[in-house]
Amino acid sequence: MKAACLTVCLVLGAAGLAAQGSVAARLSGRVSPEVVAAVRGMVDSAAARGLPVELLVQKALEGGAKGVPADRVIAAVRALAGELDASAGALHSAGLAAPDGDAIEAGAFALTAGLTVQQVRDLASVSHAPFGAASTLRVAALLAALGVPAQETVALVRRTVESGRAPTDLLDLPGRVQSEIARGETPAQAAAGLAHAPAAPPAGPPTVPPGRERSRKP
């Protein structure tokens, strides 16, 4: 048993060192050594908690490309790591025992866009097949980024998921909100209008107009 545990620890430790080396190689020369060291530590810590780490690296690279000072890059990466952690916690509390990286990232995007941890958890809890938590939360994040208030965002997404509509109806929401905004509505008005729109009736056999019934052979 001890030998097996030692083997697992060695494998995990080697993976952690490999990840750190990869991060250092990607960041070297593109951000300051101070940022490289800080991001390596945050990536290692996030990976140990089962969080996706690619966004952390991308955030650091983005800051370096824009010439952002090192302390601000480090602060931004640390804030994102906190949002990933909070997203994972919300998904766990919503009943997802092992949320995948896409769902965790989507939850972090939603938090960045203005949703609360409670709202992320509520949306994740209603995300059952064919609606995955990742797609539900990404749509919510996009709506919030368009200016739809968090409460209206949650109401619109929940109604779409719970009313039995198709997954494409959910994915179309940001585009539909943008169309209504282009017509002069505020983001809140656009979302409220879509939330109260009647759901499409379930598909069924085509209706035959009166007098056009198909003849039956005797």
Rosetta blueprint (number, residue, H / E / L):
1 M L
2 K H
3 A H
4 A H
5 C H
6 L H
7 T H
8 V H
9 C H
10 L H
11 V H
12 L H
13 G H
14 A H
15 A H
16 G H
17 L H
18 A H
19 A H
20 Q H
21 G H
22 S H
23 V H
24 A H
25 A H
26 R H
27 L H
28 S E
29 G L
30 R L
31 V E
32 S L
33 P H
34 E H
35 V H
36 V H
37 A H
38 A H
39 V H
40 R H
41 G H
42 M H
43 V H
44 D H
45 S H
46 A H
47 A H
48 A H
49 R L
50 G L
51 L L
52 P L
53 V L
54 E H
55 L H
56 L H
57 V H
58 Q H
59 K H
60 A H
61 L H
62 E H
63 G H
64 G H
65 A H
66 K L
67 G L
68 V L
69 P L
70 A H
71 D H
72 R H
73 V H
74 I H
75 A H
76 A H
77 V H
78 R H
79 A H
80 L H
81 A H
82 G H
83 E H
84 L H
85 D H
86 A H
87 S H
88 A H
89 G H
90 A H
91 L H
92 H H
93 S H
94 A L
95 G L
96 L L
97 A L
98 A L
99 P L
100 D L
101 G H
102 D H
103 A H
104 I H
105 E H
106 A H
107 G H
108 A H
109 F H
110 A H
111 L H
112 T H
113 A H
114 G L
115 L L
116 T L
117 V H
118 Q H
119 Q H
120 V H
121 R H
122 D H
123 L H
124 A H
125 S H
126 V L
127 S L
128 H L
129 A L
130 P L
131 F L
132 G L
133 A H
134 A H
135 S H
136 T H
137 L H
138 R H
139 V H
140 A H
141 A H
142 L H
143 L H
144 A H
145 A H
146 L L
147 G L
148 V L
149 P L
150 A H
151 Q H
152 E H
153 T H
154 V H
155 A H
156 L H
157 V H
158 R H
159 R H
160 T H
161 V H
162 E H
163 S L
164 G L
165 R L
166 A L
167 P H
168 T H
169 D H
170 L H
171 L H
172 D L
173 L H
174 P H
175 G H
176 R H
177 V H
178 Q H
179 S H
180 E H
181 I H
182 A H
183 R L
184 G L
185 E L
186 T L
187 P H
188 A H
189 Q H
190 A H
191 A H
192 A H
193 G H
194 L H
195 A H
196 H L
197 A L
198 P L
199 A L
200 A L
201 P L
202 P L
203 A L
204 G L
205 P L
206 P L
207 T L
208 V L
209 P L
210 P L
211 G L
212 R L
213 E L
214 R L
215 S L
216 R L
217 K L
218 P L
